Amino acid sequence: MMPFLWIGLVGGSLGAGASLAVLLVVIRRREGLVMIAGVAFMALSVLAANSLVAIYDRPVLTVIASAIAVGSVGGGFALVASLLSYVHAKSHLPAIPSVGTTPRSLVVVLADVEANEYVAGEGTQEIADPIDAGLPEPTMSVMPFHYAAQKARYRAVGGRSPEAGQAADLTERLEARLDQIDFAGPIMVRCSDGSSLHDTLRAAREAGFATAIVAGAYIAEGYRAGAERRGADAPMPGLSVVYTRSLWASDELARLVARRTLTVRSDPERTGVALVVHGQPGEHERANQSFDIQENAFANRVRLFLVEEGLESDRVRVCAAEWRDPGVTETVRHLAAIGCDRVLVVPACQPFANLQTLLDMPAAARDARVPENARVVHIAPWGDDESFAEVLAAAIDEAATESTGVD
């Protein structure tokens, strides 16, 4: 009997610690089951401990049993935390359309967007990216709390991020602008683990396509989009892959962002604008400097058009959403300090609404603690505008013409 009580004490405590870690990580609809399991394990541990104390009736055994229980809870928690790095999101490939009776090019829209809902594997990727960039790896004791924080962010926006859905809407609008005689699709591929684009292109080749045109639905190619492109760079006999030009040099999109910003301005002399770019951590910034350069160039194009429309040049500033200075907080505070009674926060390089535009940017602006007479206005991302689909369609037509050498 005695060995079973000790096994129950250790096993119940291990299970309780593991359940706590899993509770922090698991998706919301599974939390109830995990809580029930955790309570059951805890009840087993307490029952075994009380039985051992009653049998031995010695204070020192009570202390030993308590220490073993606490240590086992920590061990169960650490065991789950150590396994989290092996949790990866499944890559969901889009359906490949039929080739048709005439040769057509498959259009693939590559979108660097977050998942619709919280998924533990996405949390693993969110933690891995900064580590790859040279930042310290979180300790096992705090690792599950990173997942809990990401889960709480999704919960704060109603459980779903609109970003992937808005990118899918763009793909549908793009289809209406493409000649279906020459093009198939488009289909959307979400940047994930660096293999999604490669797997999609391989499936396109197997479906009989000879040409694929990849259009990036972003201003500049970031870390994840670059990883997808590198993953697809391996030779694929039988399939020619063409990439559209980058959108950072597009005057049409810069004018679009400026135009949407100007719709909410008041007195130009008392309006300030914070044009927000992404920013990159550590090694990502050093390894992919063109990303920051291109996003800054695009934001400065927007700034030029805003100044042409009457805004004061010193009241239109470029800042980063994260990782770089100046950030949103410092920029909003500065604009309010120089007399702007309306400060517009504009996600210049983020076409779709996401957790960053919905949560992080407003939180950063609130931290600026501007005077009561100053008002901060957040401009919605611009990816739902028809101009975006038109610019992307023109880039696809241009890429198709260059690949065939036909005017």
C-alpha positions as CSV (number, residue, x, y, z in Angstrom):
1,M,0.0,0.0,0.0
2,M,2.8,2.4,1.0
3,P,4.6,2.4,-2.4
4,F,1.3,3.2,-4.2
5,L,0.7,6.2,-1.9
6,W,4.1,7.6,-2.8
7,I,3.5,6.9,-6.4
8,G,0.2,8.7,-6.1
9,L,1.8,11.7,-4.4
10,V,4.5,12.0,-7.1
11,G,2.3,11.2,-10.1
12,G,-0.6,13.5,-8.9
13,S,1.8,16.4,-8.3
14,L,3.6,15.8,-11.7
15,G,0.2,15.8,-13.4
16,A,-1.0,18.9,-11.6
17,G,2.2,20.8,-12.7
18,A,1.9,19.6,-16.2
19,S,-1.8,20.5,-16.3
20,L,-1.0,24.1,-15.2
21,A,1.5,24.5,-18.0
22,V,-0.8,23.0,-20.6
23,L,-3.6,25.3,-19.4
24,L,-1.5,28.3,-20.2
25,V,-0.8,27.0,-23.7
26,V,-3.9,25.1,-24.9
27,I,-6.6,26.7,-27.1
28,R,-9.5,28.2,-25.2
29,R,-12.1,25.5,-26.0
30,R,-9.8,22.8,-24.4
31,E,-9.2,24.7,-21.2
32,G,-12.1,23.1,-19.4
33,L,-10.8,19.6,-20.0
34,V,-7.3,20.5,-18.9
35,M,-8.7,22.2,-15.7
36,I,-10.7,19.0,-14.9
37,A,-7.6,16.9,-15.4
38,G,-5.5,19.3,-13.2
39,V,-8.1,19.2,-10.4
40,A,-8.1,15.4,-10.5
41,F,-4.3,15.2,-10.3
42,M,-4.3,17.6,-7.5
43,A,-6.9,15.7,-5.6
44,L,-4.9,12.5,-6.1
45,S,-1.8,14.2,-4.7
46,V,-3.6,15.6,-1.7
47,L,-5.3,12.3,-0.9
48,A,-2.0,10.5,-1.1
49,A,-0.2,13.1,1.1
50,N,-3.0,13.0,3.7
51,S,-2.9,9.2,3.8
52,L,0.9,9.2,4.2
53,V,0.8,11.7,7.0
54,A,-1.9,9.7,8.8
55,I,0.1,6.5,8.5
56,Y,3.5,7.8,9.6
57,D,2.2,10.5,12.0
58,R,5.6,12.1,12.1
59,P,6.1,15.9,11.4
60,V,9.3,15.2,9.4
61,L,7.4,13.0,7.0
62,T,4.8,15.8,6.5
63,V,7.6,18.1,5.5
64,I,9.2,15.5,3.2
65,A,5.9,14.7,1.5
66,S,5.2,18.5,1.0
67,A,8.6,19.0,-0.5
68,I,8.2,16.1,-2.8
69,A,4.8,17.4,-3.9
70,V,6.0,20.9,-4.6
71,G,9.1,19.6,-6.4
72,S,6.9,17.3,-8.5
73,V,4.6,20.1,-9.5
74,G,7.6,22.1,-10.7
75,G,8.9,19.1,-12.5
76,G,5.6,18.5,-14.4
77,F,5.5,22.2,-15.3
78,A,9.1,22.1,-16.5
79,L,8.5,18.9,-18.5
80,V,5.7,20.5,-20.5
81,A,7.7,23.7,-21.0
82,S,10.7,21.8,-22.3
83,L,8.5,20.2,-25.0
84,L,6.9,23.4,-26.3
85,S,9.7,24.0,-28.8
86,Y,8.5,20.9,-30.6
87,V,5.0,22.2,-31.0
88,H,4.6,23.6,-34.6
89,A,1.6,24.8,-36.5
90,K,0.4,22.7,-39.4
91,S,0.8,24.3,-42.8
92,H,-2.5,24.4,-44.6
93,L,-2.0,24.5,-48.3
94,P,-4.6,26.1,-50.6
95,A,-6.4,24.2,-53.2
96,I,-4.7,24.3,-56.6
97,P,-7.1,25.3,-59.4
98,S,-7.2,23.3,-62.7
99,V,-4.8,24.2,-65.4
100,G,-7.5,24.3,-68.1
101,T,-7.3,23.6,-71.8
102,T,-5.0,26.6,-72.6
103,P,-1.7,27.2,-70.9
104,R,-2.2,29.5,-67.9
105,S,0.1,30.9,-65.2
106,L,-0.9,30.2,-61.6
107,V,-1.0,33.4,-59.5
108,V,0.1,32.9,-55.9
109,V,-0.4,35.8,-53.4
110,L,2.2,35.5,-50.6
111,A,0.8,37.2,-47.5
112,D,2.8,37.7,-44.3
113,V,-0.2,37.6,-42.0
114,E,-0.9,36.0,-38.6
115,A,-3.3,33.1,-38.0
116,N,-7.0,33.6,-37.8
117,E,-7.1,32.2,-34.3
118,Y,-4.6,31.4,-31.5
119,V,-2.7,28.2,-32.2
120,A,0.0,27.0,-29.9
121,G,2.3,26.3,-32.9
122,E,2.1,29.9,-33.9
123,G,3.2,30.9,-30.4
124,T,6.3,28.7,-30.9
125,Q,7.1,30.6,-34.1
126,E,6.6,33.9,-32.3
127,I,9.1,32.9,-29.7
128,A,11.5,31.4,-32.2
129,D,11.8,34.5,-34.4
130,P,13.4,36.8,-31.8
131,I,15.7,33.9,-30.7
132,D,16.8,33.5,-34.3
133,A,17.5,37.3,-34.3
134,G,19.9,36.9,-31.4
135,L,17.7,37.7,-28.4
136,P,18.0,35.5,-25.2
137,E,15.8,32.4,-25.2
138,P,13.1,32.5,-22.5
139,T,13.7,30.2,-19.5
140,M,11.5,27.1,-19.1
141,S,9.8,28.7,-16.1
142,V,8.4,31.6,-18.2
143,M,8.0,29.9,-21.6
144,P,4.3,28.8,-21.1
145,F,3.4,32.4,-20.0
146,H,4.5,33.6,-23.5
147,Y,1.9,31.4,-25.0
148,A,-0.7,32.6,-22.4
149,A,0.1,36.2,-23.3
150,Q,-0.4,35.5,-27.1
151,K,-3.7,33.7,-26.2
152,A,-4.8,36.8,-24.2
153,R,-4.0,39.1,-27.1
154,Y,-6.3,37.1,-29.4
155,R,-9.0,37.0,-26.7
156,A,-8.7,40.8,-26.5
157,V,-9.8,41.2,-30.1
158,G,-12.7,38.7,-29.8
159,G,-10.7,35.5,-30.4
160,R,-10.0,36.1,-34.1
161,S,-7.5,38.2,-36.0
162,P,-9.0,39.9,-39.1
163,E,-5.6,39.9,-41.0
164,A,-5.8,36.6,-42.9
165,G,-9.4,37.2,-43.8
166,Q,-8.6,40.6,-45.2
167,A,-5.8,39.1,-47.2
168,A,-8.2,36.5,-48.6
169,D,-10.6,39.3,-49.5
170,L,-7.8,41.0,-51.4
171,T,-7.2,37.7,-53.3
172,E,-10.9,37.6,-54.3
173,R,-10.8,41.2,-55.5
174,L,-7.6,40.5,-57.4
175,E,-9.3,37.6,-59.3
176,A,-11.8,40.0,-60.8
177,R,-9.0,42.0,-62.3
178,L,-7.0,39.2,-63.8
179,D,-7.7,37.7,-67.3
180,Q,-8.8,34.2,-66.5
181,I,-7.7,33.1,-70.0
182,D,-4.0,33.8,-69.1
183,F,-4.1,33.3,-65.3
184,A,-5.4,30.7,-62.9
185,G,-6.2,31.6,-59.3
186,P,-5.1,33.6,-57.5
187,I,-4.6,31.5,-54.4
188,M,-3.3,32.9,-51.1
189,V,-0.3,31.4,-49.2
190,R,0.3,32.5,-45.7
191,C,4.0,32.9,-44.6
192,S,4.4,30.2,-42.0
193,D,7.4,27.9,-41.4
194,G,9.4,28.7,-44.6
195,S,8.1,25.7,-46.5
196,S,4.5,26.8,-47.4
197,L,5.4,28.5,-50.6
198,H,7.6,25.7,-51.7
199,D,5.0,23.0,-51.0
200,T,2.4,25.1,-52.9
201,L,4.6,25.5,-55.9
202,R,5.4,21.8,-55.9
203,A,1.7,21.0,-55.8
204,A,1.2,23.4,-58.7
205,R,3.8,21.6,-60.8
206,E,2.2,18.3,-60.1
207,A,-1.2,19.8,-61.2
208,G,0.4,20.6,-64.6
209,F,1.3,24.3,-64.3
210,A,4.4,25.4,-66.1
211,T,4.5,28.9,-64.8
212,A,3.7,30.4,-61.4
213,I,3.7,34.1,-60.6
214,V,4.2,35.0,-56.9
215,A,2.9,38.4,-55.8
216,G,3.9,39.7,-52.4
217,A,1.0,41.4,-50.6
218,Y,3.3,43.5,-48.5
219,I,5.4,46.7,-48.9
220,A,8.8,45.1,-48.3
221,E,9.9,41.5,-47.9
222,G,10.3,40.8,-44.2
223,Y,11.9,37.9,-42.3
224,R,9.1,35.3,-42.8
225,A,8.4,36.3,-46.4
226,G,12.1,36.0,-47.1
227,A,12.3,32.6,-45.5
228,E,9.4,31.4,-47.7
229,R,11.1,32.7,-50.8
230,R,14.4,31.1,-49.9
231,G,12.6,27.9,-49.2
232,A,11.2,28.0,-52.7
233,D,14.5,28.9,-54.4
234,A,15.5,25.3,-55.0
235,P,15.3,24.3,-58.6
236,M,11.9,22.9,-59.5
237,P,12.1,21.2,-63.0
238,G,9.1,21.8,-65.1
239,L,7.9,24.9,-63.3
240,S,9.1,28.5,-63.9
241,V,8.6,30.8,-60.9
242,V,8.4,34.6,-61.4
243,Y,8.1,37.1,-58.6
244,T,6.4,40.5,-58.9
245,R,8.3,43.7,-58.2
246,S,8.3,45.0,-54.6
247,L,5.6,47.5,-53.8
248,W,7.7,49.9,-51.7
249,A,8.4,52.1,-54.8
250,S,4.7,52.4,-55.7
251,D,3.6,56.0,-55.8
252,E,0.0,54.8,-56.2
253,L,0.1,53.0,-52.8
254,A,1.9,55.9,-51.1
255,R,-0.8,58.3,-52.4
256,L,-3.4,55.8,-51.2
257,V,-2.0,55.9,-47.6
258,A,-1.7,59.7,-47.8
259,R,-5.3,60.1,-49.1
260,R,-6.8,58.0,-46.3
261,T,-4.8,59.9,-43.7
262,L,-6.0,63.2,-45.0
263,T,-9.6,62.3,-44.7
264,V,-9.5,62.8,-40.9
265,R,-7.2,65.8,-40.7
266,S,-8.4,69.1,-39.2
267,D,-6.3,72.2,-39.2
268,P,-3.1,71.3,-41.1
269,E,-1.0,73.6,-38.9
270,R,-2.2,71.7,-35.8
271,T,-2.3,68.1,-37.2
272,G,0.6,65.7,-36.5
273,V,1.1,62.4,-38.3
274,A,3.0,59.3,-37.0
275,L,3.8,57.0,-40.0
276,V,4.4,53.6,-38.4
277,V,6.8,51.0,-40.0
278,H,7.4,47.5,-38.7
279,G,10.9,47.5,-37.2
280,Q,13.0,44.3,-36.8
281,P,14.9,42.6,-33.9
282,G,18.6,42.1,-33.6
283,E,20.1,39.8,-36.3
284,H,17.0,40.2,-38.5
285,E,17.8,43.9,-38.9
286,R,21.5,43.3,-39.7
287,A,20.7,40.4,-42.1
288,N,17.8,42.0,-43.9
289,Q,18.7,45.7,-44.0
290,S,16.8,46.2,-47.2
291,F,13.5,45.6,-45.4
292,D,14.0,48.7,-43.2
293,I,15.4,50.8,-46.0
294,Q,12.4,50.0,-48.3
295,E,9.8,50.5,-45.6
296,N,11.4,53.9,-44.6
297,A,11.5,54.9,-48.3
298,F,7.8,54.1,-48.7
299,A,6.9,56.0,-45.5
300,N,8.9,59.0,-46.7
301,R,7.0,58.9,-50.0
302,V,3.8,59.1,-48.0
303,R,5.3,61.9,-46.0
304,L,6.1,63.8,-49.1
305,F,2.5,63.6,-50.4
306,L,1.2,64.7,-47.0
307,V,3.4,67.7,-47.0
308,E,2.4,68.5,-50.6
309,E,-1.2,68.6,-49.3
310,G,-0.4,71.3,-46.7
311,L,0.8,69.4,-43.6
312,E,3.9,70.9,-41.9
313,S,6.9,68.8,-42.7
314,D,8.2,68.8,-39.0
315,R,4.8,67.4,-37.9
316,V,4.9,64.3,-40.1
317,R,7.3,61.7,-38.5
318,V,8.3,58.2,-39.3
319,C,8.5,55.7,-36.3
320,A,8.6,52.0,-35.7
321,A,6.0,49.8,-34.2
322,E,8.6,47.8,-32.2
323,W,12.3,47.1,-31.8
324,R,13.5,50.5,-33.0
325,D,13.6,54.1,-31.8
326,P,11.8,56.3,-32.1
327,G,8.7,54.3,-31.3
328,V,5.0,55.2,-31.4
329,T,5.0,56.4,-27.8
330,E,7.9,58.8,-28.3
331,T,6.6,60.1,-31.6
332,V,3.1,60.8,-30.4
333,R,4.4,62.5,-27.3
334,H,6.7,64.7,-29.4
335,L,4.0,65.7,-31.8
336,A,1.7,66.7,-29.0
337,A,4.5,68.6,-27.3
338,I,5.1,70.8,-30.4
339,G,1.5,71.9,-30.5
340,C,-0.4,69.2,-32.4
341,D,-4.0,69.0,-31.0
342,R,-4.7,66.0,-33.3
343,V,-2.2,63.2,-33.8
344,L,-2.9,60.7,-36.5
345,V,-1.2,57.2,-36.0
346,V,-1.0,55.6,-39.4
347,P,0.1,52.0,-40.1
348,A,1.9,53.0,-43.3
349,C,3.4,49.6,-44.1
350,Q,0.7,47.3,-42.7
351,P,-2.1,46.8,-45.3
352,F,-4.2,44.7,-43.0
353,A,-5.6,45.0,-39.5
354,N,-3.8,42.7,-37.0
355,L,-3.0,42.3,-33.3
356,Q,-0.3,45.0,-33.7
357,T,-2.6,47.6,-35.2
358,L,-5.5,46.7,-33.0
359,L,-3.7,46.4,-29.6
360,D,0.0,47.3,-29.6
361,M,-0.2,50.7,-31.4
362,P,-3.1,52.0,-29.4
363,A,-1.4,50.9,-26.2
364,A,1.8,52.6,-27.2
365,A,-0.1,55.8,-28.1
366,R,-1.8,55.7,-24.7
367,D,1.6,55.5,-23.0
368,A,2.4,58.8,-24.5
369,R,0.0,60.5,-22.0
370,V,-0.7,63.5,-24.3
371,P,-2.4,66.6,-22.8
372,E,-6.2,66.6,-22.5
373,N,-6.6,69.0,-25.4
374,A,-4.7,66.7,-27.8
375,R,-6.6,63.8,-29.5
376,V,-4.9,60.7,-30.9
377,V,-6.7,59.2,-33.9
378,H,-5.8,55.7,-35.3
379,I,-6.1,55.4,-39.0
380,A,-7.3,52.0,-40.2
381,P,-5.0,49.9,-42.5
382,W,-5.5,50.5,-46.2
383,G,-5.5,47.0,-47.7
384,D,-9.3,47.0,-48.3
385,D,-9.0,49.8,-50.8
386,E,-9.5,48.9,-54.4
387,S,-6.3,50.7,-55.4
388,F,-4.3,47.9,-53.6
389,A,-5.8,45.2,-55.8
390,E,-5.3,47.3,-58.9
391,V,-1.6,47.9,-58.1
392,L,-1.1,44.2,-57.4
393,A,-2.9,43.2,-60.6
394,A,-0.6,45.6,-62.6
395,A,2.5,44.1,-61.0
396,I,1.3,40.6,-62.0
397,D,0.6,41.6,-65.6
398,E,4.1,43.2,-65.7
399,A,5.7,40.1,-64.3
400,A,3.9,37.9,-66.8
401,T,5.0,40.1,-69.7
402,E,8.6,40.1,-68.6
403,S,8.6,36.3,-68.2
404,T,7.3,35.7,-71.7
405,G,9.1,38.6,-73.4
406,V,5.8,39.6,-75.1
407,D,4.6,43.2,-75.0
